[in-house]
Amino acid sequence: MKHRLLFLFTMLLLAGISFVHAAERRIEFTEYTLDNGLHVILHEDNTTPNVVVNIMYHVGAKNEFRDRTGFAHFFEHLMFEGSKHIGRGEFAEIVEAAGGSLNAYTSFDVTNYFVLLPSNQLELGLWLESERLLHPVIDSIGIATQKDVVTEEMKQTRDNRPYGRILTETIKRAYTVHPYQSDVLGKDEHIRNATYEDITAFHDMFYVPENAVLVVSGDIDTDEAIGLVEKYFGDIPRGGHEIFRPDVVEPERTAELRDTVYDNIQLPALIKAFNIPAQGTEDYYALQMLGSLLSQGQSSRLNRKMVIEDQTAMMVQAMPLGLEDPGLNIIMSIPNIGIDPSVLEESINEELERVRNELITEEEMQKLRNQIESRMVNDNTTIARRAMNLADYHLLYGDANLINTEIDRYMAVTREDILHVAQQYLHENNRVVLYYLPEAQ
């Protein structure tokens, strides 16, 4: 008892110190909306002579039609082809010549572009992104080039890669009507068969100022940045039409779905996927913490039991997939050689039964709070991450200040909340169970 009290006191003391540090790291920013609908967020941090120009569009895989998948990801590539004033392939060359770097990504819900530059090149970064928004070149050469690039990426990162199709095979069973049932890369034939009219229609629908948020983060003068943003983005016209948002509601799952997939792999895998509510909801935060309890770190429940003690699993991971619409909580495990996947399923079922019937301990709860705070602080250590997080919080949550306050939502989660979400969502009738087996079997 004495040691337990000492442990609790130490954990609470460390938590108090952490909260003080978190408060000191409050991220200040200015936000406003241009007349054309483009939302702008400016975050001034003069500690290093760098600046990030980040623009996020509210379009991802869920905005596609079932017979035209992969378009958002295709545009992530196509928008690097050039513009009216930037030659084909010169976008990256200009950035690198200025001492910068750039990248982009596409998710189920958004497409994001960012440029990192020395702070004296801020105006260059704004010009580049305004060109991408106002004057992109969409022609037959660029379309053909990027069709080849994207379909090759499908082969390398998904279709011909061991375990590369696990998410694809899981989500197409977990969703029956929602467009999340198609993965971000989409289908090869949909990209290959896309016409010029298909592609330009997608661009004209989503790549408009009112469907984007521009974040400038780093070594800037806010007043000067406001003027430069107006100079390069203020006269870009609105799209002026309603943006397509899918309104399909995935029906509640009422029975377990079990299936087997064979692939070119050496070791089998077991996947369990449970439907969960959208990110930003109260239950979502409790499920995130439950995922950490189950598999974050060597001392997590599933890892300790299956990997360390029983040595039945090579790895086990619980991954809440938070999405703008209701998402998935995916538990994936790969067995050690000679262990049947059914052994892993039994172990996972036992642990899930435990969290559905017992409150987690106070020590576990404090550990989860510490892990969450550490993760959130670390996630905002760079100006690039802060820029993306500010954009994401604005577009998907409608509140950029969650970059400072979302931690309060996690800290409000109780042990009873974690018990509730385990009972509400991680049960047999709300799951897809997938045995992912080697073709030799």
Number of C-alpha atoms within 10 A of each C-alpha: 6 6 8 10 10 11 13 14 12 12 16 14 11 12 17 12 11 16 14 10 12 17 11 9 13 12 16 12 17 12 14 12 14 16 16 17 20 22 21 20 23 25 25 20 20 14 8 11 13 21 28 32 27 27 26 25 24 23 27 23 25 25 23 23 13 17 12 16 25 28 26 30 23 22 21 19 19 23 20 22 24 22 22 12 13 18 11 15 13 15 19 18 12 16 19 14 9 16 12 20 17 16 13 16 15 23 17 23 21 23 21 22 20 23 24 25 24 18 20 14 17 22 16 17 26 24 16 20 21 21 21 21 18 18 15 19 22 18 13 10 12 18 23 12 13 20 20 13 14 23 19 14 14 17 13 13 14 17 16 14 14 16 20 18 17 18 16 19 18 23 20 16 17 24 20 14 13 19 23 26 21 23 21 22 24 25 18 17 13 15 23 14 11 16 13 12 9 12 19 12 11 16 17 12 16 22 21 23 26 23 20 25 24 28 26 33 29 27 21 21 13 17 9 9 18 17 11 16 19 13 15 17 22 17 12 21 15 15 17 12 11 10 17 11 11 13 9 10 12 17 10 11 16 10 12 13 17 12 12 11 16 13 21 15 16 13 19 23 24 23 24 26 27 23 22 25 21 18 21 18 12 16 20 23 26 25 27 21 23 25 22 22 24 23 20 20 14 12 13 16 18 27 25 17 18 22 20 15 11 11 15 22 25 16 18 24 20 23 20 24 19 19 19 16 21 18 23 23 23 23 20 20 25 22 23 18 12 8 16 16 22 12 15 23 17 11 17 22 15 13 14 17 15 14 20 20 12 13 16 18 10 12 12 13 20 16 15 21 19 18 16 18 19 13 11 15 16 11 14 19 11 13 22 22 15 21 26 24 19 28 31 23 17 21 21 17 15 11 15 20 17 18 22 18 13 16 18 11 14 19 17 13 18 16 18 13 19 26 20 19 21 22 15 13 20 23 17 15 14 20 25 23 22 21 18 24 20 16 12 9 7
